[in-house]
């Protein structure tokens, strides 16, 4: 990509429905209406044969659960080249299910020899707030080290005031700005706290919106369009 290029990012917690026809049809319609270069899925499910239903998209998976039949985790997909992809697991396990959460850091080449960093986040839940803070610190060093534009997006599970404040402080510490959504009432909330966000650095924001697809997943997708 060259300076001035525009691109879209679609972010969605899919509630493990990625293999269903209903989800796939909804996603196809969304991608027609909201052209995207990057697709960030949380709580995604892949069959063990990695049968991915978007044939012209490359993708990288950061699994947090694997069985004989399926892989679960976050998926970053793109129609643009990957130079690197680094899956991360949370240090802590969630108390209720004793599972880790996963993150995907992917790097994509730019014309000035820099790279665009995309961080796909499904933040840990059901743990003490100080554990949540430590997981943010896990990402902080990676983001501070990166020279170039970046996007951090996903389901951050900030369902109380303390978690929300930790997230906002984290964003300030690494220079991230929030993409404020049009139709924000469609963003998944818990106790009136929105859970899904797109943050960015060193990019221009053209537009951002939350999209009503409540018949598919318990989360709605969020979308942002950027310019380099």
Order of alpha helices (4+ residues) and beta strands (2+ residues): beta-alpha-beta-beta-beta-beta-beta-beta-alpha-beta-alpha-beta-beta-beta-beta-beta-beta
